[in-house]
């Protein structure tokens, strides 16, 4: 009525609500309102207004009031569906259906209900969105920032003696609002911003005490009950979030001796790790905060205890006690099951992304704010090593998928094993590869000569030797490929050793996949002898 009203509007509005059971229709509609309701609020209001003669000047105002009442009634009934308020809900339903005269009584209080709900909504909004002024906003190096937004629970008012204010409220009418500015002497303040200071308190688990510069106590109607301001103080001050209390004892308020204790609550944090372009490195996780003293520093451990992914990502934030702006953040990434190929690939994927990022950002995505940021030294050699290592594990994963096997990753892998994995994958994909040569020994009893003798064989200037492996293993797991892989050795240096066995220095060695070959064996050997890696027509 304050927004729209005069006595004429009030009379015409009352005529509409009090006749034809319109207020009852409105409340019943709002209680049973569904998403598929055929009428909008505006159409419903037009329907109940059409049979009344209303001043043309007041029609739109009355219409807006009725729509507002309808929305507020719907919000109220929606809140009453909460199981905790089931008794209250039943009471309202009973009044609607059995004691209809109570509806008229409810209408008499409708304006007060709307006003009270608006006040409550405004109060909650101010509590939720209360923020303090920032001294400066400057970021350099590795920083913990933007966990510095205070809430009402972080603040306690301390009087001399044992008196303290109880942060409890029975009803909205009992609320008192306390607004406070605290003294912050810049000459004694070592932080770039007050927000950064609050972040420091959160991560270290410390608390801080400040003197009051300006304090005002208001009732729920905004009337100032008591106010204090230190006119002699000329330095910087910070606004704190509003504090709401059910009762205050004004005779016990001694503003000059009152102090404000800030002890931020910070046992858990949710965080997502991103690069400078916003690409996700580590998805959003909940971390438990534990702290320990370590020499002249306080170490805040952010422990990944709630996720079930293949990687465990912990953070260690070391904050110097003597220089609170000197902060070192370490990211510790471990596999949940260290010997799994899939987890190892995920690990190296993440490491490669982190090392290739210009900046790493820890973001609280629920509030869309940066909690920490930093960068790693530009190390191209490490990046290259990570990329090659990841490529090897992806080859292993392909073998696992192709042959339905599972490898257990040892702590160290021989270079020869790594080479074999790459060559086997190339054989399966391309069909033929050139591999490393070397000296081989053939036992004399393994050689069958159809014509001539071993000595005659030794005299040959050039020889091609072809054979199968009996078994092929990778990381102690046998792969079912030995029976279709052919190894071809070319040698021009053969001799007999003291045991009568043949020793060959193989300058060229090839392997090919017999399943992919369409040429004859002789044609393949001829191509390989001429260094043509061709096994198909």
N, C-alpha and C positions, 0 to 999 in steps of 0.2 A: 504494500500500500504506500510505503514511503517513495517507491520508485514511480508508481503510476497514478497514485490515488488522490481522490477528493471525496467528499461525502456523497456526491451524486453517483460516482463510480461504485462506491461501497454499497449504496442502496440497490443499484441495478445488479451488481454481482450477487448480493444476498438473495434477490428475487430469483435469480437463475438457480442457485444452489439449493434453496430451501423448497422449491416447488418440484413436482413431478418426480420426487425421489432422486433428483439429479446427483446430489452428493453421494448417495448410496450407489448409484450406477457408476459413478466415477471411481469410487474406491473398489467396488467389486471388479470392474474392468482392469484396474491396475494390479489387483491381486492375482487375477487369472491371465494377465497379458502374456501372449506367446509370440514367437517370432513370425508365425503365419497369420497373425491377427489381420482381419480384412481392412480395418480402419486405422489410419495414422492418428496421432494425438490431435492434429489440427482438424482432421475430418470428424473425429468424435466430438470435439468442442463445437464445431460448426453445427453438428446435428442437434446438440442439446440447446444451442442458442437460437435456432431458427424460429421457434414458436414464441419468442419474446420480443417485445418492442424495446429496442435499445437506442439510446442517443447515438447518432452517427459519429459524434466526436469521441465517444467512449468505447465504441465497438471493438476497435483494434486493441485498446489497452486491456479491456476485460478478456478478450480472447487470449492475449499473452499471459495474463494472470492465471487463467484456467489451464492453459498448457503447462505453465510452470508448476501449478498445484498437482497436475497429473503426473509430471515427471518426478516430483518430490515424493509423491505417494508410491509410485512404482519403486523408487530407490529404497524407500523405507520397508516396503513389503519384501523386496529382494534381500535386504539385510536380515529380516526376520526369518528367512528360510534357513538360517544358520542353526544347526542342531542344538547349539548351546542356548538358543533363545526360543526353544520349542514351546515352552510354557507361555511365553509372551505372545507367540504367534497364535496359539490356541485361544488365548484370551481375546485377541483381536477378532478372530473368526467368529467366536461366540457372540461378541457384541454386534457384529454385522448381521448375523442371521437370526438372533433371538431377541436382542434388546435394541430394536431399531431406533428408539428415541435417543439412544446414546450417540447415534450418528450426528444428530443436531448439536449435541453438546461438543462433540469432537470438532465440528465445523467452527464453533465459537473460538476454539483454540488453534485453528489452522494457521493463522498468521504467525502466532508465537512459535508453533512447531517449525514452520519454514525458516523463521529467523534463527531459531536455535540451531537447526541443522546447518544453515549457512555459516554460523559462527564456528561450529564444530569442524566443518569442512575446512574453513580458513585456518583454524588453529592447527589441525593436523598437517595441512599443507606447509605452514610455516615451520613446524617441527621437522618435517621430512626434508625440506629444501633449504634449511638454514645454513648459511655459509658465512665465513669470516673474510675480512679484507686481507689482501695479499700485500706484503711489503714490496717484493720484487719477484719477477719470474725469470730465472736465469738457470740454465743447465749446462754443466761442463763435466766431461769425463763420465765415469760410472756413477750414477746417482740413484738414490731411492727417493721418489717424489710422488706427489698426488695420492698418498694415503693419508694426507693431512687434513681431510675434512672432518671436523669435530661433530659429534652428536651430543644430545643432552646427557646420555649416559657417561660421557667422558669427563663431565664437569661436576665438581663438588664444591659447595660454598662452606668455608670453615670460619666459625666464630671463635673468639676466646672462650675457654672453658670447654664444656662437653656438649654444647648445643650444636645441632646441625639440622638442616631443613630436610624433611621427609619428601622424597619424590614419589608421592602416591596420590591418587585422585579417586574419589568415589563417583562423583557426577561432574558433568561439564560445568555446572553453575559454581562449583567450588574452586575452579581453577584460578590461580593467580599467575601472572606472567612476569618473569624477572629477566630484564635485559641488562647485559653487563658489558662494559669495556674495561680491559685490563691494561696496566702499565707495561710497556715494553721499551726498555732503554736501549736505543740502537748502539750506543757505545759498548754495551755489555752483551750484545746479541751477535753470535758468531755465524748465523745462517743467512742465506740469500733471501729466504722468504719464511714467513711464519708457517706456511704449509710444509716446507721442508723440515722445519723444526718438529712439527707434529709427527711427520714420518719417522724422524730420528727417535722420538719417544716410543712410537709403536714398535719399531724393530728392536730397540734395545730393552724394552720393557720398563723404561724409567718413567718418572713423573716429574712435573714441574709446578711450582707455586708462584702466583702472581698477586700483586696488590691491585685493589680496585681503583680505577680512575673515575668511572661513571656507572651508576647503577640506578635502575628505575623499576618500581614494583607497580603493576597495574592489575585491576580486577578484570573479570571476563568481558566487561563492557568497554574496556580501554581507559577507564578513569585511573589517573595516577594517584596511588595511595601514598607512596613515599619515594623521594628521589634524592640522590647524592651525587655531587661532582667535585672533584679536587681541583679547584680553580688555580692552585699554585703549580700544578703539574703541566709542563710545557713540552714534554718529549712525545714519542710516538705511542699510539694506543691501538688496540685490536678489538673489533666486535666479536663477541662469542655468540654461539647459537642461543636462542631463547630457551629458558628453563621454565617448565610448568609445574607448579606445586599445588597441593590441595589446600594447605593452610600455612600461614606465616604468623609469627608472634612479633609484632612490630616493636614492642618494647625491648625485645632482645637484639634488635638489629643495631649493631655498632659499625657503621660503614667504614669508619677510619681504620679500624683494626681488622676488618674482614679481609680474607684472602681467598683466592680462587685456586683450587687444586685441579690440575689437568692430568689425568691418568688414563690415556687412551686404552680401550679394550682391543686386543689384537692377538688372538690365539690361532686364527685360521685366515687364509686368504685364497681367493680364486684368481687364477692367472693364466693368460694365454701368451705364448712366446711368438713374436712376429719379427719379420725383417723390416727394413726401412720403408718398403713399399706396401706393407700390410699383409704380405703373404704369411700364412700360418706355418710356423716351424714346429711348435708343440701345442696341441689343442688345449682348450680350457680344462684346467685341473684344479682340484681343491688341495691346498697344502696346509699341513700342520706346522705351527711356529714353535720352535724350541730354541732356547738361548743358553749360551755358556760363556764364561770369562776365559779369555785366552791371552795371557800376558797383559799388555796394555790395551787390548781390544775386547770388544764384545762381539761374539759371532752369533748371528741369527740363522738357524737352520730352517729352511723351508722344505719339509719332508713330504714326498709324494707317497702317501700311505693309503689313498682312497681309490686310485685308478687301477684298472686291471689290464692295461695294454702291455705290449711286449717290452716297452721301454719304461724305466723308472727315472724320472727327471727330478733331481734334487738341486736346490740352490743353497749356497753358503755365502752369507753377506757379512763381511768382516768390517766393523766400524771402529775406528780408532777412538779411544777414550780421551786422548789429549787433543786430537784434531778431528772433530766429528764430520768434517767435510771430506776426510780421506777414507774412501770406501772402496773395498775390493769385493767384487761379486764373482763367485765361481759357479759354473754350471757343471753338475756331475750327472752324467748319463750312463746308466747301466742297463744291461739286458736282464729281464726277469728270468729267462732260461738261457744262460750264456752260450750253450753249444748248439743252438738252433740257427739254421741258415737264414730263415725268414726274419728272425729278430736281428741277426747280424746285418742283413741288408738294410733294414729299417734304421739301425744305428748309424751305418755309414751314410745313408741318405741324409739323415739329420745333421751329422757332423759336416758333411760337404756343404749343406745349405747354410749352416751357421758360419763356417769359415769363408764362404763366398759373400756373406752379407756385409754391407758397409756398416750397419748398425743393428743391434739386437734390442728389441723393445719388449718389455713385459707389460701386458695390458690387462686391466680389470675390465672384461668386456661387459659385465652387467652394468657398470657405471660409465663405460667407455672412457676410461682415464688411464694414463700411463703411470705405472707404478715404479718401473725402473728402466734404465736404458744404459747401453754401453756398446763398445766395439772391440773387436779382436784385431791384433796386428795383422797387416797384410802379408800373408805367407803363401806365396804361389807354390812353393815346393810342397808344403803340407796339403794344399788343395789338390795338386796333381797326384800325390800319393793316395789320398782318400778316394779320388776318382778311379784310379787303377784298382785299388783294393775292392771297391764296391763292384767293379766290373767282374772281378774274379768270383765274388760270392753270387752274383747274378747268374754266372755260368753254372755254378754248383746247383743253384736253385732250378735251372733248366734241366739238368741231369736228374734231379729229384723228381721233377714233374714228368719227364719223358719215360723214366723207367720205374716210377713208383717206389723209390727208395728214400731213405732218410740218412743224411750224414750227421755225425757228431763232430762239431768243430773242436779240434785240439787247441791247446794254448799256442803252439807254434806249428807252422806248416812249411815243409821243405820247398825250396825253389823248384826242384824237379817235379814235385806234385802239382804245383801251380801251372808249370808248363804243360804237363800231361792233360790237365783239365781244359786248357785253351785248345790244345790240339784235338782232343776228342770231340769237343763241341764243333770245331771247324770241320772235322771229318763228317760228323752227322749232318751238318748244314751244307757244306760245299762238295763233299765227296772225296777230295784228295788234298793232302797237305805235304809240304816239305818239312822234314823234321831234322833234328840235330844228328850229325854223324859221330864217328868214334871208332874205337877198336873193339872188335868182337872175336870171340873164340868159338870154334866149332869142334866138338869132340869127334875124333876119327871114327868111332863106332856109330856115329849118327849120319855118316855120309855114305850114300850108295852111288857108285859110279857104274854106269852101264857099259862104258867103253874106256879103256885105258886105266891109268892108276892115279893115285893122289898126286904123285910127282908130276904127272902130265897136267893135272888140273892147276898145280901151282905155277906151271910155266905160262899159263894163259895171261896175256897182258891186261885183259879186261873181263870182268865177270859180273853177272847180276844174280843176286841171291834173293829168293822170295820165300816167305814163311808166314805162319799164323802164330799169334800168341795163344797159349793154352788158357790163360786167365788174365783178365784186365781188372784191376782194382783202383778205386779212388778213395782215399782216406779209409782204407780197410773195408770198403764196401765193394763187392764184386758187381760189375756191370755186364749184362748179357750181350756183349758186342764182340767178343773175341772170335767167334766163329765166322764173322763176315768182314773182318778187317784184315787186309793184306799189307805186309811190310816188305818193301823192295830195297835192297842194299846194292849199291854200285861200288866196285872196288878195283883198283889197279895195283894194289900192293898186298900180296899174299905170301905167307911163309909157313913153314912147319916149326913148331916149338920142340923142346926136348922131349915132350910126351907124345909126339907124333900128331898133335892136334893142329888144325889150321888156324892161323891168326890173320885177320883181315883188317886193314885200315880203310874204313868206309868213308869216302869223301862226300857222298851224297846218299841220303836216306829219304824214302818217301813212304807214305801210308795212304791207302785208298779204301773206300767203302765199296765192297763188292756188290752190295744191294743197289747202289746207284749206277754201277758200271753197265754200259751197253756195248763196249768194245770187247774184243777177245783179249785174253791174257797177253798174248804176244804183241798185239797192237798197243796195249797199255804200257808194257815194258819198253817198247820202242819209243813211245811218246815221252816217257819219263827219262829215258836215256838221252833224249834230245832236249831235256828240261822243259817239256810241254806238260803242264798239269791238266791233261785232258783224258777223261775216261769214258766219255759218251760221244755218240756220233753227232 
